Amino acid sequence: MKLSFMGAAREVTGSCYLVETDQCRFLIDCGMVQGGREAPARNHKPFDFDPRAIDFVLLTHAHIDHSGLLPKLVLNGFGGPVYTTRATTDLLGVMLPDSGHIQEMDADRAQRRHRPDALSPIYTVQDARNCLEQVRPVDYDERFAPHASVACCFRDAGHILGSAIIEIWVTEDGVTRKLVASGDLGQPGRPILKDPTRIEEADVLLIESTYGDRNHKDLPTTLSELADIVEHTLYKRRGNVIVPAFAVGRTQELIYHLHQLTEQGRLSHLNIFVDSPMAVAVTKITKKHFELFDAEAHRITQWHAQAKNLPTMHFVADVAESMALNQIRSGAIIISASGMCDAGRIKHHLRHNLGRPECSVLITGFQAGGTLGRRLVDGEKVVRIFGEEVAVRASIHTLGGFSAHADQKALMAWAGGFSKPPGRTFVVHGEAAAANNFAQQLRTEKNWTVDVPEIGQSFQL
Protein backbone atom coordinates (compact mmCIF):
# COMPACT_ATOMS: atom_id res chain seq x y z
CA MET A 1 0.00 0.00 0.00
CA LYS A 2 1.30 3.40 -1.01
CA LEU A 3 0.13 6.58 0.75
CA SER A 4 0.74 9.99 -0.85
CA PHE A 5 0.06 13.39 0.70
CA MET A 6 -1.36 15.71 -1.96
CA GLY A 7 -2.54 18.46 0.40
CA ALA A 8 -2.93 19.56 4.04
CA ALA A 9 0.60 18.42 4.87
CA ARG A 10 2.44 21.02 6.99
CA GLU A 11 -0.50 23.30 6.17
CA VAL A 12 -4.15 23.37 7.15
CA THR A 13 -6.13 23.55 3.90
CA GLY A 14 -6.30 21.47 0.71
CA SER A 15 -6.89 18.09 2.35
CA CYS A 16 -6.19 15.28 -0.13
CA TYR A 17 -4.58 11.88 0.45
CA LEU A 18 -4.07 9.22 -2.21
CA VAL A 19 -4.07 5.52 -1.28
CA GLU A 20 -2.83 3.04 -3.90
CA THR A 21 -2.83 -0.75 -3.67
CA ASP A 22 -2.27 -3.47 -6.24
CA GLN A 23 -6.06 -3.57 -6.74
CA CYS A 24 -7.40 -0.02 -6.45
CA ARG A 25 -6.72 3.67 -5.99
CA PHE A 26 -8.80 6.01 -3.85
CA LEU A 27 -8.72 9.47 -2.31
CA ILE A 28 -9.47 10.57 1.22
CA ASP A 29 -10.85 14.11 0.70
CA CYS A 30 -10.27 16.39 -2.26
CA GLY A 31 -10.14 19.89 -0.81
CA MET A 32 -9.38 23.39 -1.98
CA VAL A 33 -6.32 25.36 -0.82
CA GLN A 34 -7.38 28.52 1.01
CA GLY A 35 -5.37 31.59 2.02
CA GLY A 36 -2.28 33.16 0.55
CA ARG A 37 -1.60 34.64 -2.88
CA GLU A 38 -0.54 31.29 -4.30
CA ALA A 39 -3.85 29.55 -3.45
CA PRO A 40 -5.67 30.32 -6.76
CA ALA A 41 -2.76 29.05 -8.84
CA ARG A 42 -2.44 25.89 -6.74
CA ASN A 43 -6.15 25.16 -7.09
CA HIS A 44 -5.97 25.66 -10.87
CA LYS A 45 -2.92 23.49 -11.52
CA PRO A 46 -3.45 19.92 -12.75
CA PHE A 47 -3.72 17.14 -10.17
CA ASP A 48 -0.50 15.25 -9.47
CA PHE A 49 -2.35 12.02 -10.31
CA ASP A 50 -4.73 10.86 -13.02
CA PRO A 51 -8.35 11.48 -11.87
CA ARG A 52 -9.52 8.83 -14.35
CA ALA A 53 -7.57 6.19 -12.43
CA ILE A 54 -9.26 6.92 -9.08
CA ASP A 55 -11.84 4.26 -8.18
CA PHE A 56 -13.67 6.16 -5.43
CA VAL A 57 -13.39 9.02 -2.91
CA LEU A 58 -14.01 8.92 0.85
CA LEU A 59 -15.01 12.35 2.15
CA THR A 60 -14.63 13.24 5.85
CA HIS A 61 -16.86 16.34 5.83
CA ALA A 62 -18.28 19.21 3.79
CA HIS A 63 -15.89 22.09 4.52
CA ILE A 64 -14.48 23.41 1.25
CA ASP A 65 -10.87 22.77 2.27
CA HIS A 66 -11.84 19.08 2.27
CA SER A 67 -14.46 18.90 -0.51
CA GLY A 68 -13.92 21.93 -2.73
CA LEU A 69 -12.01 20.30 -5.62
CA LEU A 70 -14.41 17.39 -6.11
CA PRO A 71 -16.10 19.09 -9.10
CA LYS A 72 -12.66 19.67 -10.64
CA LEU A 73 -11.88 15.99 -10.10
CA VAL A 74 -15.05 15.04 -12.00
CA LEU A 75 -14.32 17.56 -14.76
CA ASN A 76 -10.92 15.91 -15.21
CA GLY A 77 -12.35 12.46 -15.72
CA PHE A 78 -13.17 10.95 -12.32
CA GLY A 79 -16.27 8.86 -12.82
CA GLY A 80 -16.53 6.94 -9.55
CA PRO A 81 -18.62 7.41 -6.41
CA VAL A 82 -17.93 9.83 -3.53
CA TYR A 83 -18.90 8.22 -0.21
CA THR A 84 -19.79 10.40 2.76
CA THR A 85 -22.36 10.75 5.56
CA ARG A 86 -25.97 11.70 4.94
CA ALA A 87 -25.66 15.12 6.61
CA THR A 88 -22.52 15.87 4.59
CA THR A 89 -24.40 14.90 1.42
CA ASP A 90 -27.08 17.48 2.24
CA LEU A 91 -24.46 20.14 3.00
CA LEU A 92 -22.58 19.50 -0.25
CA GLY A 93 -25.78 20.28 -2.13
CA VAL A 94 -25.47 23.85 -0.83
CA MET A 95 -21.72 24.31 -0.50
CA LEU A 96 -20.32 23.06 -3.79
CA PRO A 97 -22.68 25.12 -6.00
CA ASP A 98 -21.92 28.12 -3.77
CA SER A 99 -18.20 27.52 -4.31
CA GLY A 100 -18.78 27.42 -8.06
CA HIS A 101 -20.73 30.68 -7.84
CA ILE A 102 -17.92 32.41 -5.92
CA GLN A 103 -15.41 31.29 -8.52
CA GLU A 104 -17.57 32.53 -11.39
CA MET A 105 -18.02 35.91 -9.67
CA ASP A 106 -14.32 36.26 -8.81
CA ALA A 107 -13.31 35.43 -12.37
CA ASP A 108 -15.84 37.87 -13.81
CA ARG A 109 -14.67 40.64 -11.46
CA ALA A 110 -11.00 40.05 -12.35
CA GLN A 111 -11.73 40.07 -16.08
CA ARG A 112 -13.77 43.28 -15.85
CA ARG A 113 -10.80 44.92 -14.14
CA HIS A 114 -8.52 43.61 -16.91
CA ARG A 115 -6.19 42.02 -14.39
CA PRO A 116 -3.28 40.28 -16.13
CA ASP A 117 -3.45 37.38 -13.66
CA ALA A 118 -7.20 36.80 -14.14
CA LEU A 119 -8.06 33.10 -14.08
CA SER A 120 -11.12 31.32 -15.40
CA PRO A 121 -13.30 29.52 -12.82
CA ILE A 122 -11.95 26.12 -11.76
CA TYR A 123 -15.54 24.95 -12.15
CA THR A 124 -18.97 26.48 -12.51
CA VAL A 125 -22.20 26.14 -10.54
CA GLN A 126 -23.41 23.59 -13.10
CA ASP A 127 -20.16 21.62 -12.81
CA ALA A 128 -20.72 21.42 -9.04
CA ARG A 129 -24.29 20.19 -9.54
CA ASN A 130 -23.06 17.55 -11.96
CA CYS A 131 -20.53 16.37 -9.37
CA LEU A 132 -23.28 15.93 -6.77
CA GLU A 133 -24.76 13.12 -8.86
CA GLN A 134 -21.76 10.98 -7.90
CA VAL A 135 -22.18 11.44 -4.13
CA ARG A 136 -23.38 8.35 -2.23
CA PRO A 137 -24.69 8.87 1.34
CA VAL A 138 -23.81 6.37 4.06
CA ASP A 139 -25.05 6.18 7.67
CA TYR A 140 -22.70 6.58 10.61
CA ASP A 141 -21.44 3.26 12.01
CA GLU A 142 -22.52 1.34 8.89
CA ARG A 143 -19.79 -0.85 7.41
CA PHE A 144 -19.74 -0.81 3.61
CA ALA A 145 -17.47 -1.96 0.79
CA PRO A 146 -16.58 0.65 -1.88
CA HIS A 147 -14.33 -1.97 -3.53
CA ALA A 148 -13.89 -5.72 -3.27
CA SER A 149 -10.62 -5.22 -1.36
CA VAL A 150 -11.73 -2.29 0.85
CA ALA A 151 -14.21 -1.96 3.71
CA CYS A 152 -15.06 1.33 5.45
CA CYS A 153 -17.00 2.81 8.34
CA PHE A 154 -17.77 6.45 9.16
CA ARG A 155 -17.69 7.45 12.85
CA ASP A 156 -18.86 10.77 14.31
CA ALA A 157 -15.94 13.24 14.49
CA GLY A 158 -17.88 15.94 16.38
CA HIS A 159 -16.37 18.72 14.23
CA ILE A 160 -19.34 19.94 12.17
CA LEU A 161 -22.65 18.40 11.22
CA GLY A 162 -21.93 15.16 9.37
CA SER A 163 -18.17 15.17 10.01
CA ALA A 164 -16.54 11.76 10.16
CA ILE A 165 -13.53 9.79 11.25
CA ILE A 166 -13.06 7.09 8.64
CA GLU A 167 -12.00 3.52 9.47
CA ILE A 168 -10.68 1.76 6.35
CA TRP A 169 -9.73 -1.92 6.09
CA VAL A 170 -7.54 -2.63 3.06
CA THR A 171 -6.83 -6.22 2.01
CA GLU A 172 -3.73 -6.78 -0.08
CA ASP A 173 -2.04 -10.13 -0.80
CA GLY A 174 -4.36 -11.80 1.69
CA VAL A 175 -3.37 -9.42 4.52
CA THR A 176 -5.83 -6.86 5.91
CA ARG A 177 -4.51 -3.64 7.43
CA LYS A 178 -6.54 -0.90 9.04
CA LEU A 179 -6.07 2.76 8.10
CA VAL A 180 -7.79 5.45 10.18
CA ALA A 181 -8.24 9.03 8.93
CA SER A 182 -9.27 11.32 11.77
CA GLY A 183 -10.60 14.04 9.47
CA ASP A 184 -11.09 17.17 11.55
CA LEU A 185 -11.74 16.28 15.18
CA GLY A 186 -14.13 18.36 17.26
CA GLN A 187 -13.42 19.80 20.69
CA PRO A 188 -15.15 17.59 23.30
CA GLY A 189 -17.73 19.22 25.54
CA ARG A 190 -18.92 21.67 22.87
CA PRO A 191 -22.66 22.19 22.48
CA ILE A 192 -24.92 20.89 19.72
CA LEU A 193 -22.67 18.07 18.44
CA LYS A 194 -21.55 14.90 20.14
CA ASP A 195 -17.95 14.31 21.18
CA PRO A 196 -15.58 12.62 18.71
CA THR A 197 -15.83 8.83 18.64
CA ARG A 198 -12.90 7.01 20.23
CA ILE A 199 -11.05 4.57 17.98
CA GLU A 200 -9.16 1.69 19.61
CA GLU A 201 -6.78 0.41 16.95
CA ALA A 202 -5.09 1.26 13.65
CA ASP A 203 -2.16 0.02 11.64
CA VAL A 204 -1.88 3.42 9.97
CA LEU A 205 -3.27 6.67 11.42
CA LEU A 206 -3.70 10.08 9.80
CA ILE A 207 -4.40 12.60 12.56
CA GLU A 208 -5.07 16.32 12.22
CA SER A 209 -3.04 18.93 14.13
CA THR A 210 -4.68 22.32 13.46
CA TYR A 211 -4.21 23.29 17.11
CA GLY A 212 -1.51 20.74 17.88
CA ASP A 213 0.65 23.33 19.65
CA ARG A 214 -1.88 25.10 21.88
CA ASN A 215 -4.98 24.77 24.03
CA HIS A 216 -8.23 26.69 23.77
CA LYS A 217 -9.74 28.83 26.49
CA ASP A 218 -12.50 26.98 28.29
CA LEU A 219 -16.03 27.56 27.03
CA PRO A 220 -17.42 29.36 30.15
CA THR A 221 -14.59 31.93 29.93
CA THR A 222 -15.21 32.36 26.20
CA LEU A 223 -18.95 32.88 26.73
CA SER A 224 -18.23 35.52 29.36
CA GLU A 225 -15.94 37.30 26.90
CA LEU A 226 -18.64 37.11 24.23
CA ALA A 227 -21.26 38.59 26.58
CA ASP A 228 -18.90 41.39 27.68
CA ILE A 229 -17.92 42.33 24.10
CA VAL A 230 -21.53 42.35 22.88
CA GLU A 231 -22.75 44.39 25.86
CA HIS A 232 -19.88 46.90 25.66
CA THR A 233 -20.14 47.36 21.88
CA LEU A 234 -23.92 47.52 21.50
CA TYR A 235 -24.98 49.32 24.66
CA LYS A 236 -22.02 51.44 25.75
CA ARG A 237 -20.18 52.35 22.55
CA ARG A 238 -23.31 52.19 20.37
CA GLY A 239 -21.60 50.28 17.59
CA ASN A 240 -22.09 47.04 15.68
CA VAL A 241 -20.60 43.60 16.27
CA ILE A 242 -19.34 42.01 13.05
CA VAL A 243 -18.75 38.26 13.14
CA PRO A 244 -17.03 36.47 10.24
CA ALA A 245 -18.29 32.93 10.63
CA PHE A 246 -18.18 29.72 8.66
CA ALA A 247 -21.63 29.09 7.24
CA VAL A 248 -21.42 25.46 8.33
CA GLY A 249 -21.13 24.90 12.06
CA ARG A 250 -19.89 28.19 13.46
CA THR A 251 -22.93 30.28 12.48
CA GLN A 252 -25.34 27.78 14.02
CA GLU A 253 -23.20 27.53 17.17
CA LEU A 254 -23.06 31.31 17.62
CA ILE A 255 -26.84 31.54 17.28
CA TYR A 256 -27.11 28.82 19.91
CA HIS A 257 -24.78 30.63 22.34
CA LEU A 258 -26.51 34.00 21.92
CA HIS A 259 -29.82 32.31 22.74
CA GLN A 260 -28.18 30.58 25.71
CA LEU A 261 -26.84 33.89 27.07
CA THR A 262 -30.32 35.39 26.65
CA GLU A 263 -31.87 32.46 28.52
CA GLN A 264 -29.42 33.09 31.37
CA GLY A 265 -30.30 36.80 31.47
CA ARG A 266 -26.74 37.88 30.62
CA LEU A 267 -27.83 39.55 27.35
CA SER A 268 -31.13 41.00 26.18
CA HIS A 269 -32.83 42.73 23.25
CA LEU A 270 -30.39 41.29 20.73
CA ASN A 271 -30.83 42.16 17.06
CA ILE A 272 -29.05 39.42 15.08
CA PHE A 273 -28.63 39.38 11.29
CA VAL A 274 -27.44 36.20 9.59
CA ASP A 275 -26.26 37.54 6.24
CA SER A 276 -25.37 34.46 4.24
CA PRO A 277 -27.76 32.59 1.97
CA MET A 278 -25.66 29.49 2.48
CA ALA A 279 -25.78 29.83 6.27
CA VAL A 280 -29.57 30.13 6.10
CA ALA A 281 -29.77 26.94 4.03
CA VAL A 282 -27.31 25.14 6.31
CA THR A 283 -29.31 26.14 9.41
CA LYS A 284 -32.34 24.41 7.87
CA ILE A 285 -30.23 21.32 7.17
CA THR A 286 -28.95 21.38 10.76
CA LYS A 287 -32.53 21.28 12.07
CA LYS A 288 -33.29 18.39 9.72
CA HIS A 289 -30.57 16.28 11.38
CA PHE A 290 -31.84 16.77 14.93
CA GLU A 291 -30.89 13.17 15.81
CA LEU A 292 -27.20 14.18 15.71
CA PHE A 293 -27.60 16.81 18.46
CA ASP A 294 -26.36 16.29 22.01
CA ALA A 295 -28.56 16.47 25.14
CA GLU A 296 -27.82 20.16 25.88
CA ALA A 297 -28.86 21.19 22.37
CA HIS A 298 -32.13 19.31 22.81
CA ARG A 299 -32.74 21.20 26.08
CA ILE A 300 -32.09 24.64 24.54
CA THR A 301 -34.36 23.78 21.62
CA GLN A 302 -37.19 22.95 24.02
CA TRP A 303 -36.62 26.23 25.92
CA HIS A 304 -36.62 28.16 22.66
CA ALA A 305 -40.04 26.74 21.72
CA GLN A 306 -41.60 28.16 24.92
CA ALA A 307 -39.51 31.25 25.79
CA LYS A 308 -40.34 34.93 25.52
CA ASN A 309 -37.97 37.87 24.92
CA LEU A 310 -35.94 35.82 22.44
CA PRO A 311 -33.26 37.51 20.33
CA THR A 312 -34.67 39.03 17.17
CA MET A 313 -33.37 36.96 14.25
CA HIS A 314 -33.15 38.25 10.69
CA PHE A 315 -32.10 35.79 7.97
CA VAL A 316 -30.92 37.95 5.10
CA ALA A 317 -31.41 36.46 1.65
CA ASP A 318 -31.12 38.92 -1.21
CA VAL A 319 -28.35 41.34 -2.07
CA ALA A 320 -30.47 44.47 -1.50
CA GLU A 321 -31.18 43.43 2.10
CA SER A 322 -27.49 42.72 2.63
CA MET A 323 -26.49 46.14 1.30
CA ALA A 324 -29.08 47.79 3.56
CA LEU A 325 -27.30 46.37 6.62
CA ASN A 326 -24.41 48.72 5.91
CA GLN A 327 -26.70 51.65 6.75
CA ILE A 328 -27.14 50.37 10.32
CA ARG A 329 -24.83 52.38 12.54
CA SER A 330 -25.47 50.69 15.91
CA GLY A 331 -27.16 47.85 17.75
CA ALA A 332 -26.62 45.06 15.21
CA ILE A 333 -24.86 41.71 15.45
CA ILE A 334 -24.04 40.77 11.86
CA ILE A 335 -22.92 37.17 11.30
CA SER A 336 -21.70 36.60 7.77
CA ALA A 337 -19.46 34.31 5.69
CA SER A 338 -16.74 33.66 4.84
CA GLY A 339 -15.15 32.65 8.13
CA MET A 340 -11.66 33.72 7.02
CA CYS A 341 -12.95 37.01 5.50
CA ASP A 342 -11.65 36.17 2.04
CA ALA A 343 -14.93 35.94 0.11
CA GLY A 344 -18.61 36.65 0.34
CA ARG A 345 -20.65 39.34 2.05
CA ILE A 346 -18.48 39.68 5.16
CA LYS A 347 -15.98 41.74 3.17
CA HIS A 348 -18.62 44.43 2.56
CA HIS A 349 -19.54 44.58 6.26
CA LEU A 350 -15.89 44.82 7.25
CA ARG A 351 -15.34 47.61 4.72
CA HIS A 352 -18.18 49.61 6.31
CA ASN A 353 -17.36 48.89 9.98
CA LEU A 354 -13.60 48.33 10.38
CA GLY A 355 -12.89 52.06 10.32
CA ARG A 356 -15.32 52.77 13.19
CA PRO A 357 -13.76 52.61 16.71
CA GLU A 358 -17.18 52.01 18.29
CA CYS A 359 -17.50 48.66 16.46
CA SER A 360 -16.06 45.22 17.25
CA VAL A 361 -15.02 42.31 15.06
CA LEU A 362 -15.21 38.85 16.60
CA ILE A 363 -12.86 36.23 15.15
CA THR A 364 -14.25 32.86 16.17
CA GLY A 365 -12.34 30.32 14.07
CA PHE A 366 -9.01 29.36 12.57
CA GLN A 367 -7.54 31.93 10.15
CA ALA A 368 -5.19 30.45 7.57
CA GLY A 369 -2.01 32.31 6.69
CA GLY A 370 -2.49 34.91 3.97
CA THR A 371 -6.22 35.47 4.58
CA LEU A 372 -7.76 38.82 5.50
CA GLY A 373 -8.90 37.27 8.78
CA ARG A 374 -5.33 36.30 9.64
CA ARG A 375 -4.10 39.84 8.89
CA LEU A 376 -6.71 41.24 11.27
CA VAL A 377 -5.71 38.77 13.98
CA ASP A 378 -2.04 39.67 13.45
CA GLY A 379 -2.84 43.31 14.17
CA GLU A 380 -2.47 45.00 10.79
CA LYS A 381 -3.62 48.63 11.00
CA VAL A 382 -4.54 49.00 7.34
CA VAL A 383 -6.00 46.24 5.13
CA ARG A 384 -7.04 46.18 1.49
CA ILE A 385 -10.66 45.26 0.69
CA PHE A 386 -11.98 45.36 -2.88
CA GLY A 387 -8.87 47.28 -3.91
CA GLU A 388 -9.35 49.98 -1.27
CA GLU A 389 -7.20 50.62 1.80
CA VAL A 390 -9.30 50.46 4.98
CA ALA A 391 -7.97 51.65 8.33
CA VAL A 392 -8.56 49.20 11.19
CA ARG A 393 -10.02 51.23 14.06
CA ALA A 394 -12.61 48.70 15.29
CA SER A 395 -11.68 46.40 18.17
CA ILE A 396 -10.54 42.96 16.99
CA HIS A 397 -11.31 40.12 19.40
CA THR A 398 -10.22 36.49 18.98
CA LEU A 399 -12.42 34.00 20.83
CA GLY A 400 -10.54 30.72 20.52
CA GLY A 401 -12.90 28.80 22.76
CA PHE A 402 -15.41 28.46 19.91
CA SER A 403 -13.04 26.48 17.74
CA ALA A 404 -14.57 23.45 16.06
CA HIS A 405 -11.12 21.80 16.15
CA ALA A 406 -9.75 19.80 19.05
CA ASP A 407 -6.90 21.56 20.86
CA GLN A 408 -3.65 19.88 21.84
CA LYS A 409 -5.06 18.48 25.08
CA ALA A 410 -8.11 17.06 23.31
CA LEU A 411 -6.02 15.63 20.47
CA MET A 412 -3.77 13.85 22.98
CA ALA A 413 -6.83 12.55 24.85
CA TRP A 414 -8.33 11.20 21.61
CA ALA A 415 -5.00 9.55 20.77
CA GLY A 416 -5.12 8.01 24.23
CA GLY A 417 -8.17 6.00 23.17
CA PHE A 418 -6.01 3.59 21.17
CA SER A 419 -5.39 0.34 23.02
CA LYS A 420 -1.89 0.17 21.53
CA PRO A 421 0.19 2.56 19.37
CA PRO A 422 -0.71 2.58 15.68
CA GLY A 423 1.98 0.95 13.57
CA ARG A 424 2.60 4.25 11.77
CA THR A 425 1.16 7.70 12.49
CA PHE A 426 1.14 10.67 10.11
CA VAL A 427 0.42 14.13 11.54
CA VAL A 428 -1.40 16.23 8.94
CA HIS A 429 -3.69 19.27 8.60
CA GLY A 430 -1.59 21.66 10.66
CA GLU A 431 0.88 24.44 9.94
CA ALA A 432 4.46 23.21 10.27
CA ALA A 433 5.01 24.46 13.83
CA ALA A 434 1.76 22.97 15.12
CA ALA A 435 2.24 19.65 13.31
CA ASN A 436 5.84 19.21 14.50
CA ASN A 437 4.96 20.19 18.06
CA PHE A 438 2.11 17.68 18.20
CA ALA A 439 4.20 14.96 16.57
CA GLN A 440 6.85 15.42 19.24
CA GLN A 441 4.19 15.16 21.95
CA LEU A 442 3.07 11.82 20.52
CA ARG A 443 6.66 10.57 20.35
CA THR A 444 7.69 11.58 23.86
CA GLU A 445 4.47 10.98 25.79
CA LYS A 446 3.13 7.91 23.94
CA ASN A 447 6.25 6.48 22.28
CA TRP A 448 4.51 6.44 18.88
CA THR A 449 6.25 6.18 15.51
CA VAL A 450 5.31 9.50 13.91
CA ASP A 451 6.00 11.26 10.60
CA VAL A 452 5.12 14.81 9.56
CA PRO A 453 4.87 14.46 5.76
CA GLU A 454 5.48 17.21 3.24
CA ILE A 455 3.28 18.06 0.26
CA GLY A 456 3.75 15.45 -2.47
CA GLN A 457 5.60 13.00 -0.24
CA SER A 458 4.78 9.29 -0.59
CA PHE A 459 5.28 6.36 1.78
CA GLN A 460 5.32 2.68 0.95
CA LEU A 461 3.59 0.88 3.79
Secondary structure, 3 states (H helix, E strand, C coil): CEEEEEECCCCCCCCEEEEECCCCEEEECCCCCCCCCCHHHHHHCCCCCCHHHCCEEECCCCCHHHHCCHHHHHHCCCCCCEEEEHHHHHHHHHHHHHHHHHHHHHHHHHHHCCCCCCCCCCCCHHHHHHHHCCEEEECCCCCEEEECCEEEEEEECCCCCCCEEEEEEEEECCEEEEEEECCCCCCCCCCCECCCCCCCCCCEEEEECCECCCCCCCHHHHHHHHHHHHHHHHHHCCCCEEEECCCCCHHHHHHHHHHHHHHCCCCCCCEEEEECHHHHHHHHHHHHCHHHECHHHHHHHHHHHHCCCCCEEEEECCHHHHHHHCCCCCCCEEEECCCCCCCCCHHHHHHHHCCCCCCEEEECCCCCCCCHHHHHHCCCCEEEECCEEEECCCEEEECHHHCCCCEHHHHHHHHCCCCCCCCEEEEECCCHHHHHHHHHHHHHHHCCCEECCCCCCEEEC
